[in-house]
Amino acid sequence: MVTKDMNILEAVQQYPIIAQVFQQYGLGCVGCMVAAGETLGEGIASHGLDPDVVIEEINKVVKEFEAKMNKNK
């Protein structure tokens, strides 16, 4: 599960699928130099978005991806 206190870079490394959510919201966090030192909550809020809403979407995508991967095993 992803939380808004997680480091952006670490979260993307752990769950690469979340890059899709960043793209949907127009967030360039994945390639941003600040990503290594900023939390998801900080990064999302700095773009004027509600971190709770975006994190909820991220966790939905992660859950669906993991369910799909487990089904294919």
HUSUL-V565581 format. One record per pair of residues at least 4 apart in sequence whose ideal C-beta (glycine too) atoms are under 6 Angstrom apart, sorted by the first residue. I is the first residue (numbers start at 1). J is the second residue. D is the distance in whole Angstrom. If there is no record, write none. Layout:
i = <I | I>
j = <J | J>
d = <D | D>
//
This chain:
i = <1 | 2 | 2 | 2 | 2 | 4 | 4 | 4 | 4 | 5 | 6 | 6 | 8 | 8 | 8 | 8 | 8 | 9 | 9 | 11 | 12 | 15 | 17 | 17 | 18 | 19 | 21 | 21 | 21 | 22 | 22 | 22 | 25 | 27 | 28 | 29 | 29 | 34 | 38 | 38 | 40 | 41 | 44 | 44 | 44 | 45 | 49 | 51>
j = <59 | 6 | 11 | 58 | 59 | 40 | 41 | 51 | 55 | 39 | 11 | 40 | 29 | 35 | 38 | 40 | 43 | 35 | 36 | 40 | 30 | 62 | 61 | 65 | 58 | 30 | 57 | 58 | 61 | 27 | 29 | 30 | 54 | 47 | 32 | 35 | 43 | 38 | 42 | 43 | 44 | 51 | 49 | 51 | 54 | 51 | 54 | 55>
d = <6 | 6 | 5 | 5 | 6 | 5 | 3 | 5 | 5 | 5 | 4 | 5 | 5 | 4 | 6 | 6 | 5 | 5 | 5 | 6 | 6 | 5 | 6 | 5 | 5 | 5 | 5 | 5 | 5 | 4 | 5 | 6 | 6 | 6 | 6 | 5 | 5 | 5 | 5 | 5 | 6 | 4 | 5 | 4 | 5 | 5 | 6 | 6>
//
